[in-house]
Amino acid sequence: QVQFVESGGGLVQSGGSLSLSCAASRPSFISRYTGDWYRQAPGKERELVATIDTRGGTNYPDSTKGRFAISRDNAKNTIRLQMNSLKPEDTAVYYCHFWGFGDDYWGQGTQVTVSA
């Protein structure tokens, strides 16, 4: 069994920045899986915001491209999401997610609130 510790969420003003982290409890877990960050706002479906593969390749939807940056630190068994130029519509619960080899794992979520 693997557990995740998400941190870095909070309240920020529009235009501000936040950095989220997701650390895995199982040693060397992060290096084996593609990692994503998703978000879910009240009344909306869960939305993909960033992806990083095992080689460090990244991908973003148009809604976060140029503002968000996903990274991985295999030595610390952690992925991060740097969020800049935040907007009120970025308000949501953010989840880390890992998948591969038929496996699928989710973090517990961390709240990000952006005030106007």
Backbone as CSV, one residue per row, in Angstrom:
resi,resn,N_x,N_y,N_z,CA_x,CA_y,CA_z,C_x,C_y,C_z
1,GLN,0.839,-1.185,0.000,0.000,0.000,0.000,0.884,1.248,0.000
2,VAL,0.503,2.253,-0.746,1.251,3.496,-0.802,0.326,4.637,-0.396
3,GLN,0.871,5.576,0.345,0.122,6.757,0.749,0.815,8.003,0.233
4,PHE,0.045,9.063,0.126,0.572,10.316,-0.408,0.299,11.448,0.571
5,VAL,1.255,12.341,0.684,1.082,13.539,1.496,1.118,14.732,0.568
6,GLU,-0.036,15.378,0.426,-0.118,16.577,-0.395,-0.009,17.794,0.517
7,SER,0.678,18.804,0.037,0.826,20.020,0.829,0.948,21.217,-0.104
8,GLY,0.787,22.406,0.475,1.000,23.640,-0.266,-0.250,24.383,-0.660
9,GLY,-1.412,23.788,-0.456,-2.638,24.497,-0.796,-2.889,25.653,0.157
10,GLY,-3.859,26.480,-0.174,-4.198,27.597,0.687,-4.959,28.665,-0.052
11,LEU,-4.980,29.840,0.552,-5.690,30.990,0.002,-4.683,31.984,-0.555
12,VAL,-4.941,32.451,-1.769,-4.041,33.415,-2.416,-4.888,34.396,-3.213
13,GLN,-4.373,35.589,-3.377,-5.076,36.582,-4.185,-4.859,36.336,-5.671
14,SER,-5.784,36.800,-6.465,-5.657,36.696,-7.919,-4.325,37.300,-8.377
15,GLY,-3.639,36.564,-9.251,-2.324,36.984,-9.715,-1.178,36.417,-8.908
16,GLY,-1.485,35.800,-7.792,-0.464,35.240,-6.926,-0.011,33.860,-7.355
17,SER,0.841,33.266,-6.516,1.428,31.964,-6.820,1.294,31.019,-5.623
18,LEU,1.245,29.738,-5.937,1.287,28.682,-4.933,2.068,27.518,-5.507
19,SER,2.672,26.734,-4.617,3.382,25.537,-5.040,2.843,24.352,-4.258
20,LEU,2.380,23.347,-4.968,1.854,22.133,-4.357,2.899,21.027,-4.430
21,SER,2.904,20.177,-3.409,3.791,19.012,-3.405,2.996,17.765,-3.088
22,CYS,3.456,16.651,-3.616,2.846,15.349,-3.342,3.980,14.353,-3.147
23,ALA,4.105,13.854,-1.932,5.171,12.919,-1.598,4.590,11.531,-1.375
24,ALA,5.232,10.528,-1.937,4.784,9.143,-1.812,5.508,8.448,-0.666
25,SER,4.787,7.551,0.009,5.361,6.870,1.165,6.235,5.683,0.770
26,ARG,6.008,5.123,-0.408,6.771,3.944,-0.831,8.050,4.395,-1.521
27,PRO,9.205,3.930,-1.086,10.465,4.346,-1.703,10.494,4.057,-3.193
28,SER,11.023,5.001,-3.951,11.210,4.874,-5.403,9.906,4.789,-6.187
29,PHE,8.789,5.100,-5.532,7.504,4.998,-6.217,7.404,5.986,-7.370
30,ILE,7.732,7.236,-7.122,7.516,8.307,-8.092,8.208,8.014,-9.414
31,SER,9.395,7.443,-9.370,10.196,7.262,-10.577,9.586,6.243,-11.542
32,ARG,8.652,5.432,-11.065,8.106,4.347,-11.883,6.841,4.728,-12.632
33,TYR,6.197,5.826,-12.235,4.867,6.127,-12.752,4.779,7.516,-13.393
34,THR,3.901,7.629,-14.366,3.520,8.947,-14.855,2.706,9.641,-13.776
35,GLY,2.988,10.923,-13.558,2.301,11.685,-12.529,1.466,12.804,-13.132
36,ASP,0.325,13.045,-12.536,-0.575,14.102,-12.979,-0.993,14.934,-11.770
37,TRP,-1.468,16.118,-12.062,-2.271,16.882,-11.117,-3.632,17.104,-11.768
38,TYR,-4.666,16.838,-11.000,-6.041,17.107,-11.392,-6.626,18.128,-10.414
39,ARG,-7.733,18.722,-10.804,-8.473,19.582,-9.888,-9.966,19.373,-10.089
40,GLN,-10.691,19.657,-9.023,-12.141,19.545,-9.086,-12.764,20.696,-8.314
41,ALA,-13.507,21.519,-9.037,-14.232,22.621,-8.426,-15.635,22.146,-8.069
42,PRO,-16.287,22.795,-7.109,-17.643,22.391,-6.720,-18.592,22.370,-7.914
43,GLY,-19.290,21.251,-8.069,-20.265,21.122,-9.140,-19.684,20.849,-10.512
44,LYS,-18.365,20.661,-10.572,-17.715,20.419,-11.868,-17.003,19.075,-11.858
45,GLU,-16.709,18.587,-13.063,-15.978,17.331,-13.191,-14.499,17.543,-12.875
46,ARG,-13.842,16.455,-12.495,-12.408,16.516,-12.241,-11.689,16.806,-13.560
47,GLU,-10.723,17.710,-13.507,-10.064,18.222,-14.708,-8.558,18.028,-14.610
48,LEU,-7.937,17.526,-15.668,-6.485,17.372,-15.711,-5.834,18.740,-15.892
49,VAL,-4.795,19.026,-15.073,-4.123,20.330,-15.180,-2.655,20.219,-15.573
50,ALA,-2.035,19.048,-15.395,-0.632,18.892,-15.776,-0.250,17.423,-15.703
51,THR,0.669,17.020,-16.570,1.160,15.643,-16.606,2.671,15.648,-16.769
52,ILE,3.338,14.714,-16.091,4.771,14.520,-16.279,5.038,13.025,-16.379
53,ASP,5.738,12.627,-17.437,6.016,11.196,-17.604,7.315,10.826,-16.891
54,THR,7.677,9.560,-16.989,8.831,9.069,-16.228,10.151,9.646,-16.719
55,ARG,10.153,10.193,-17.949,11.385,10.796,-18.476,11.419,12.303,-18.277
56,GLY,10.362,12.843,-17.657,10.307,14.274,-17.406,9.569,15.077,-18.445
57,GLY,9.012,14.421,-19.442,8.215,15.108,-20.436,6.916,15.611,-19.824
58,THR,6.516,16.822,-20.159,5.335,17.436,-19.547,4.274,17.790,-20.582
59,ASN,3.051,17.909,-20.111,1.949,18.291,-20.980,0.915,19.046,-20.150
60,TYR,0.305,20.067,-20.768,-0.661,20.910,-20.078,-1.843,21.199,-20.987
61,PRO,-3.033,21.318,-20.412,-4.161,21.798,-21.207,-4.016,23.304,-21.417
62,ASP,-4.801,23.830,-22.328,-4.716,25.265,-22.620,-5.006,26.121,-21.386
63,SER,-5.844,25.618,-20.483,-6.250,26.408,-19.327,-5.102,26.693,-18.361
64,THR,-4.049,25.862,-18.382,-2.937,26.052,-17.446,-1.585,26.261,-18.128
65,LYS,-1.535,26.074,-19.427,-0.271,26.202,-20.159,0.295,27.609,-20.012
66,GLY,1.578,27.679,-19.672,2.230,28.970,-19.492,2.099,29.545,-18.093
67,ARG,1.214,28.983,-17.280,1.040,29.469,-15.902,1.463,28.425,-14.876
68,PHE,1.231,27.144,-15.182,1.537,26.063,-14.255,2.760,25.300,-14.758
69,ALA,3.520,24.744,-13.818,4.678,23.931,-14.167,4.745,22.728,-13.233
70,ILE,4.732,21.542,-13.820,4.836,20.301,-13.042,6.287,19.826,-13.085
71,SER,6.743,19.273,-11.979,8.110,18.751,-11.927,8.135,17.521,-11.031
72,ARG,9.195,16.761,-11.160,9.329,15.576,-10.312,10.722,15.553,-9.719
73,ASP,10.824,15.094,-8.489,12.100,14.919,-7.799,12.132,13.468,-7.340
74,ASN,12.733,12.623,-8.169,12.740,11.189,-7.853,13.506,10.898,-6.566
75,ALA,14.527,11.688,-6.290,15.312,11.462,-5.078,14.478,11.697,-3.819
76,LYS,13.540,12.654,-3.909,12.675,12.951,-2.761,11.311,12.278,-2.892
77,ASN,11.145,11.484,-3.991,9.889,10.744,-4.169,8.686,11.685,-4.178
78,THR,8.839,12.808,-4.890,7.861,13.892,-4.846,7.605,14.457,-6.234
79,ILE,6.354,14.833,-6.487,6.067,15.692,-7.630,5.530,17.012,-7.111
80,ARG,5.728,18.055,-7.905,5.311,19.396,-7.505,4.521,20.065,-8.618
81,LEU,3.737,21.030,-8.244,3.015,21.847,-9.202,3.194,23.304,-8.802
82,GLN,3.947,24.038,-9.600,4.120,25.470,-9.395,3.025,26.183,-10.171
83,MET,2.232,26.974,-9.459,1.101,27.671,-10.082,1.329,29.172,-9.968
84,ASN,1.411,29.830,-11.109,1.619,31.265,-11.160,0.429,31.948,-11.828
85,SER,0.350,33.251,-11.655,-0.730,34.044,-12.265,-2.089,33.411,-12.010
86,LEU,-2.319,33.054,-10.763,-3.555,32.353,-10.415,-4.777,33.235,-10.612
87,LYS,-5.865,32.579,-11.002,-7.133,33.251,-11.266,-8.208,32.660,-10.354
88,PRO,-9.278,33.397,-10.095,-10.352,32.829,-9.273,-10.888,31.508,-9.824
89,GLU,-10.883,31.337,-11.139,-11.372,30.081,-11.726,-10.428,28.905,-11.499
90,ASP,-9.252,29.154,-10.924,-8.356,28.061,-10.543,-8.738,27.471,-9.180
91,THR,-9.693,28.075,-8.516,-10.138,27.574,-7.213,-10.720,26.173,-7.349
92,ALA,-10.177,25.240,-6.556,-10.586,23.844,-6.639,-9.813,23.041,-5.599
93,VAL,-10.206,21.789,-5.456,-9.376,20.829,-4.731,-8.438,20.190,-5.753
94,TYR,-7.148,20.189,-5.436,-6.144,19.660,-6.343,-5.665,18.294,-5.855
95,TYR,-5.590,17.344,-6.778,-5.223,15.969,-6.459,-3.999,15.543,-7.266
96,CYS,-3.053,14.884,-6.628,-2.004,14.217,-7.396,-2.500,12.832,-7.780
97,HIS,-1.979,12.358,-8.874,-2.454,11.087,-9.454,-1.284,10.423,-10.143
98,PHE,-1.199,9.102,-9.998,-0.137,8.336,-10.635,-0.739,7.123,-11.316
99,TRP,-0.178,6.778,-12.487,-0.731,5.622,-13.180,0.354,4.945,-14.014
100,GLY,0.083,3.649,-14.269,1.004,2.846,-15.055,0.934,1.400,-14.615
101,PHE,1.305,0.475,-15.504,1.341,-0.955,-15.216,-0.023,-1.452,-14.742
102,GLY,-1.104,-0.825,-15.195,-2.432,-1.212,-14.764,-2.820,-0.675,-13.406
103,ASP,-1.947,0.121,-12.792,-2.218,0.686,-11.480,-2.717,2.125,-11.602
104,ASP,-3.391,2.560,-10.552,-3.986,3.905,-10.552,-4.054,4.374,-9.100
105,TYR,-3.427,5.508,-8.798,-3.341,5.986,-7.425,-3.724,7.461,-7.354
106,TRP,-4.419,7.827,-6.270,-4.827,9.224,-6.055,-4.383,9.714,-4.686
107,GLY,-3.984,10.978,-4.634,-3.759,11.638,-3.365,-5.081,12.052,-2.750
108,GLN,-5.015,12.588,-1.522,-6.239,12.915,-0.788,-6.805,14.281,-1.160
109,GLY,-6.018,15.101,-1.839,-6.499,16.407,-2.272,-6.081,17.526,-1.347
110,THR,-5.849,18.695,-1.924,-5.542,19.892,-1.139,-6.287,21.069,-1.753
111,GLN,-6.871,21.887,-0.899,-7.716,22.992,-1.362,-6.867,24.189,-1.785
112,VAL,-7.190,24.717,-2.948,-6.599,25.968,-3.435,-7.747,26.944,-3.662
113,THR,-7.659,28.098,-3.029,-8.682,29.122,-3.177,-8.027,30.416,-3.639
114,VAL,-8.526,30.958,-4.745,-7.982,32.195,-5.302,-9.056,33.273,-5.193
115,SER,-8.756,34.309,-4.445,-9.719,35.385,-4.256,-9.542,36.453,-5.331
116,ALA,-10.656,37.076,-5.673,-10.616,38.098,-6.738,-9.971,39.391,-6.245
